[in-house]
Amino acid sequence: QVTLRESGPALVKPTQTLTLTCTFSGFSLSTSGMCVSWIRQPPGKALEWLARIDWDDDKYYSTSLKTRLTISKDTSKNQVVLTMTNMDPVDTATYYCARMVEMAQFDYWGQGTLVTVSS
Amino acid sequence: QAVLTQPSSLSASPGASASLTCTLRSGINVGTYRIYWYQQKPGSPPQYLLRYKSDSDKQQGSGVPRRFSGSKDASANAGILLISGLQSEDEADYYCMIWHSSAWVFGGGTKLTVL
C-alpha cells in the first residue's frame, strides 16, 4: 500500500526558510523510474508544480521558483525534503507531495499540509 | 501568456456532456504532448483521470469510468476532457497538465458545476 505524508511547520514568518518533509511507504525511491514531486495550491487557487527528484537523484525545478528551491532525498528513511527560502505571504498554500512512476502520472498524493506565511 | 489555459468555470446539466478544454500557448504544438487530466474535490488532493496524446497513446486511470475520455483539437491547439452522462458527483475542479521544458505545468483549472 502506497502512502505519502507531508510534514512541516504550519506557520512561517516572511523571509524565513521553509523545510517540508515527505515521508512515504509502499515503494522505494531507489527503484528505477520512480520519482517524487512537490506541488502546491494556494487557497482557492490552482495547482503549481514545484520540484521533482528521481530515483537516480536527477532533480528538476519550477523555472519561476528554482532559485529558492532545493529538493533532496534520503532513501534509507523513505523521505524527500523540500526547502524553500525567503518565504513570502504569497507562498501561503497547501503543499503536496506526489509519486510518479516512469513519467506516467501522479498516481499517489499525500493529503497535503497547509503552510501559512505571516508575521 | 500561460503555457496552459483552461476556462475558469463551466456549467452543465445532469445527464448532459461537458467538454473541458486545455489550450496550449501559441508555439507549443498540442500534437507533441501527452495531456494529463486530474479531478479535485474540495478538501482532497487531486485524483488522476486519464492521459491522452493520440488514440494509440492514451491511458485511463484505474477505476475511472469510461464516460471520462480525452481527445485533442489540433485546430484549436487544445486538449479536451469529455465527460458524458454527467452526474452530480462530477462537480469538481479539473486540471490539465503537461511536461514542458523539463517541468510539469498545470493549467489554471476549470470548476465544473452540475446543475
Interface residues (C-beta under 8 A of the other chain):
Chain A: S37 I39 A46 L47 E48 W49 R52 Y60 Y61 S62 T63 Y96 A98 M103 A104 Q105 F106 D107 W109 G110 Q111 G112
Chain B: Y36 Y38 Q40 S44 P45 P46 Q47 Y48 R51 Q59 G61 Y95 M97 W99 S101 S102 A103 W104 V105 F106 G107 G108 G109
